[in-house]
Structure formats: structure tokens, C-alpha cells
Amino acid sequence: MSRRSGILEFAVLGLLRESPMHGYELRKRLNTSLGVFRAFSYGTLYPCLKTLVANGWLIEEPGHTAEEAPAAPLAGRRAKIVYRLTAEGKEHFEQLLSQTGPDAYEDESFAARFAFFGQTSRDVRMRVLEGRRSRLEERLEKMRASLARTRERLDDYTLELQRHGMESVEREVRWLNELIESERAGRDLHGSASGEPAQQDTTSGATGGLPRPGDDTRPDTPDDTAT
């Protein structure tokens, strides 16, 4: 399994832990709540769902989700497929949440892990945050060394681009420092004392206290009859 496929499977399991969804709903949530997944198409999502079903972590059910009123299917059309997390799928997702290896510190992996910090224990959150910070500090040191070697050979625009990249990494390191300090002090993202783990916000479509990007209003033409 590729790293990107593993990230997608992790995110799908995490979203379905909140509630059952159609494939269209899943893709929209991946796009809006987890912006790193904008590049995923239905041609990528549905094979992932099939793999998770084959592994016994999801089940497919014709019908509607809890938020929808039941409606009679149109003649000649199959009912939408709802994907639901199994007990084995929930256990597998919890195992994935507890992992803190080097892959969890990479850009897309970290974004996906952070999106589910509301379901993650504090000690695991700390290890992921500290690992990410260490990875970025290494990256920043290499960027500074490279800039020092090549500064005289770069034009102004290339030089400015490299400075912008360094500033972006520096901002994330400062942000991580603040998060780590809050975790050590037992505070949530809003600065108040929190329980273990942080309370999940299921009404906003995100977890924990994460900021949400704006909803993706681009038109979609889902095919939720795919099986």
C-alpha cells in the first residue's frame, strides 16, 4: 500500500467513525474538513472503499443516512450505498490512531492525523506534535544551509521564493510550539482545561477545535450507486 492510499484509508475510517455516509458525502467531507484530499477523485475513493469492505472494516448498506428522510427509489435506479464502520473497523482505526512512527510527521500524514486529534489520546498527540516539530526543524536547517550556499547565484525572485518557504516553515514551528505547550499544560485549543481525549465536534464536520476551510461549492456529479 502506498503512503497516500494509507492516508486516505485512515481518513475514511475516521470520518465513518462519526457516522455512516454515502460515497458523495465522504468525498465532500474529505475535501472540506480535510483539505489535503482535494485531489482525490471518485475513481480513487471507491476502490479504497471496496478494499476496506473486503478487509471487513466497512459494510455496504442500501438506504439513507440518519440525517436523511427515507424516500422511495426512482424506477430503474438502485438505492444509494451507505458505508458503515464495523466493530473491526473501529478497532483498526483506534490502532492506527495510536501509531506515532516517522510517517505521521510528513506533510499529508500529519494533516490527516491532526484532523482526528479530537479522538486521539494526549500522549499520542504529544509524540506526533514533537515528531512533526523535529522534522520541520531539520527541514529548516537544510533550507538555511542551502540558501547560504546559493544566495549569490539566485535572482531576486527565486531568493524571495526561498525566503517565503523558510518563513512558512518557521511559522509552523512556532504554531507547533504553542500546541505542545498547551498539551503539556493540559489545555485544549481554546486555552481551557480539557478532558482526555478532547471533545469531538460532530456538528461542524471537523474534530476537536480545528478551524474549517470554507465549504467546497463546486458542482459534483456523484455516482453513489457504485458497488
Protein Blocks (a to p, Z undefined) as FASTA:
>chain_A
ZZklmmmmmmmmmmmmmpgcdfklmmmmmmmmmmmlmmpcfklmmmmmmmmmmnopaccd
edddfkbccddddehiacdddddddfklmmmmmmmmmpccfklmmmklmmmmmmmmmmpc
fklmmmmmmmmmmmmmmmmmmmmmmmmmmmmmpcfklmmmmmmmmmmmmmmmmmmmmmmm
mmmnopafkopacdddddddfknopahjbdcddddfbdcdddfkbZZ
